[in-house]
């Protein structure tokens, strides 16, 4: 198959998908406004926003479309696949390719269309005339249909966990307790909640170590918070970690925390579950799809004091709950969330789409 992916930037997810399909001997092209490949095993075409449009309202949504369409016409792909619905939806909608696919990853269909009526209209048109729409989680099915996707065109396709996260974990988790967060330092991930919970947790378990991996616009604010709350000696900001270091740090951690306010399916959460961390997650729909409270992790109500209480209860009961929680989570990942299995499904979707055409 000749597949053309349209992305705004070549990010982690789009690079992995394109590289995986290239390894399966498909002819892969990626059209991007900017970014670079970590693998360099597929063809990249750039369609940047023209300089004279950069300050124009919503230029990220439409200004690169004409050049993107011309590139698609020159490639003549069997399938054009937009990853991240706005801004790629308009290019997919207007492309001459007969087989059109869109993938939503989270905020692109859960948040952005709510904030801007123009984005909502473009997203609705793009989804309505798309042959196949993939989303990471059943928990967000109603949102993508409400936005305009035809129910019969929607498939649930979590991207999944890379195999290295399920390798046998031989790390012995020594105390003191270690808590890890690996979400980006952005407002949507609500790291304030974790930091505000820490004085209570550290009051009960003073030697607790908290590691915050990731980068983002809230970094300075969060570092100031830990100092203001008097927990600076217990918190380490690790920055961005590569796959090897991330797997190692997760293997050393007892609890993983996600305080996200909105999510489609947190790959970070699945990676932590695969490596044996007890997940302590905010009470949003997708997290309830992954974790049943007190069966394979904890769901907390959203307030710092509720998070602190859940973490302390995990510490109190760790020796009793860790074994069954870890085994249940690793089995869940093996059954539903392995990267290669779900890329097999995506490839199958492509073939079925072309057969219908």
GIQUISUL-V216282 format. One line per field, one symbol per residue. psi: psi as a letter, one per 40 degrees, with the letter a starting at -180 (. if undefined). burial: # if it has 24 or more other ideal C-beta (glycine too) atoms within 12 Angstrom, else .. A space follows every 50 residues. Layout:
psi=???
burial=???
//
This chain:
psi=ihhhhhidigaddddddddddddefihhihhidiiihedfeihhhhgihi deedehhfdddddedddddddddddfidhhhhhhcheedddddeiehdhh hihiecddeddddddhddddddddddddfidhhiieideeddddddeeih deehihghdihiddeeihhehhhiiiihhiheiigiddefedddddeddd ddddgdehhhhhiiiieeddddddddddefedeehhheahhidddddddd deidihhheidiidhhddddddddeeihhhiigidddeddhhhedeaihi eeidddddddddddddeddddddddddddddddddefhdddddddddddd dddddd.
burial=######################...#.######.#.#....########. .......#.######.###.##..#.###################.#.## #############.....##.################.###.##..###. ..##########..##..#...#...##########.############# ##..#..#######.#.#...#..##..#.#..#####..#.#..##.## #####################################.###.#..##### .#.#.###.######..#..##..##.###.##..####.###.###.## ..##...
//
